[in-house]
Amino acid sequence: MTERFASFVTGLDKIDAEDTETLKDAFMNEVIENGGTYAPPRDDQPCLFEISLHGITANGVSELTAIRNWRIAATVSLVNPDAREVEDDGFITVHPPCGISRAMSEAT
């Protein structure tokens, strides 16, 4: 994950949710500057818009849905950079390392 990626994702929150044209422009500029893809629906997939940027690919039935899906995937990537499995309750269970007794680790 790059600093540019983190800046872009956090910067998206500063764009007014009602200003969809600015949001689209932000994505288009980021794709141009960073070598991603911003693909409108093709003839063989007439209802699928796709965005691939900073190693994250998302699609949707509309441009705004694809943007929303990309933002969700990017946010998950930022908060879960090790790609550990997020459980149904939204948490990642962390277990103590095997072979270390809890009582022994607390005693030292």
C-alpha positions as CSV (number, residue, x, y, z in Angstrom):
1,M,0.0,0.0,0.0
2,T,1.4,3.4,-0.9
3,E,1.0,6.7,0.7
4,R,-0.7,8.0,-2.4
5,F,-3.3,5.3,-2.1
6,A,-4.0,6.2,1.5
7,S,-4.2,9.9,0.7
8,F,-6.6,9.3,-2.1
9,V,-9.0,7.1,-0.1
10,T,-9.0,9.5,2.8
11,G,-9.3,12.5,0.5
12,L,-12.5,11.1,-1.0
13,D,-14.3,11.8,2.2
14,K,-13.8,15.5,1.7
15,I,-15.8,15.5,-1.5
16,D,-19.4,16.4,-1.0
17,A,-21.6,13.3,-1.5
18,E,-24.0,15.2,-3.6
19,D,-21.3,16.4,-6.0
20,T,-21.1,13.3,-8.1
21,E,-19.3,15.0,-11.0
22,T,-16.4,16.0,-8.7
23,L,-16.2,12.4,-7.4
24,K,-16.1,11.0,-10.9
25,D,-13.4,13.5,-11.9
26,A,-11.3,12.6,-8.9
27,F,-11.4,9.0,-9.9
28,M,-10.6,9.7,-13.5
29,N,-7.7,11.9,-12.6
30,E,-6.3,9.3,-10.2
31,V,-6.6,6.6,-12.9
32,I,-4.8,8.8,-15.4
33,E,-2.0,9.7,-12.9
34,N,-1.5,6.2,-11.5
35,G,-2.1,3.8,-14.4
36,G,-5.4,2.3,-13.5
37,T,-8.4,1.5,-15.6
38,Y,-11.8,3.3,-15.7
39,A,-13.8,1.2,-18.1
40,P,-17.4,1.9,-19.1
41,P,-19.7,-1.0,-20.0
42,R,-18.6,-3.1,-23.0
43,D,-20.8,-4.6,-25.6
44,D,-20.4,-8.1,-24.2
45,Q,-21.2,-6.8,-20.6
46,P,-23.6,-4.0,-21.2
47,C,-24.4,-3.5,-17.5
48,L,-20.9,-3.6,-15.9
49,F,-18.8,-0.6,-15.2
50,E,-15.3,-1.4,-13.8
51,I,-12.6,0.6,-12.0
52,S,-9.2,-0.8,-11.3
53,L,-6.9,1.5,-9.3
54,H,-4.1,1.0,-6.8
55,G,-4.4,-2.7,-7.0
56,I,-8.1,-2.8,-6.2
57,T,-10.7,-3.7,-8.8
58,A,-14.4,-3.1,-8.3
59,N,-17.4,-3.0,-10.6
60,G,-21.1,-2.0,-10.6
61,V,-24.2,-1.6,-12.7
62,S,-23.4,2.1,-12.9
63,E,-20.4,4.4,-12.6
64,L,-21.4,5.5,-9.1
65,T,-22.0,2.0,-7.9
66,A,-18.6,1.0,-9.2
67,I,-17.1,4.0,-7.3
68,R,-18.9,3.1,-4.2
69,N,-17.8,-0.6,-4.4
70,W,-14.2,0.5,-5.0
71,R,-14.3,2.8,-2.0
72,I,-15.6,0.0,0.2
73,A,-12.9,-2.4,-0.9
74,A,-10.2,0.3,-0.6
75,T,-11.3,1.2,3.0
76,V,-11.2,-2.5,4.0
77,S,-7.7,-2.7,2.5
78,L,-6.6,0.3,4.6
79,V,-7.9,-1.0,7.9
80,N,-7.0,-4.6,7.2
81,P,-3.7,-4.4,5.3
82,D,-2.7,-8.0,6.2
83,A,-5.9,-9.3,4.5
84,R,-6.9,-11.2,7.6
85,E,-10.3,-12.7,7.4
86,V,-13.0,-10.4,8.7
87,E,-15.7,-12.3,10.5
88,D,-19.5,-11.9,10.2
89,D,-19.5,-9.6,13.2
90,G,-17.0,-7.3,11.5
91,F,-14.1,-8.2,13.8
92,I,-10.9,-10.1,13.3
93,T,-10.2,-12.6,16.1
94,V,-6.6,-12.5,17.3
95,H,-5.3,-15.5,19.3
96,P,-2.2,-15.5,21.5
97,P,0.8,-17.3,19.9
98,C,0.8,-21.0,20.4
99,G,3.3,-22.5,22.8
100,I,3.3,-19.6,25.2
101,S,1.4,-20.2,28.4
102,R,-0.7,-17.2,29.4
103,A,0.4,-17.5,33.0
104,M,4.1,-17.7,31.9
105,S,3.9,-14.6,29.7
106,E,2.2,-12.6,32.5
107,A,4.8,-13.8,35.1
108,T,7.7,-12.3,33.2
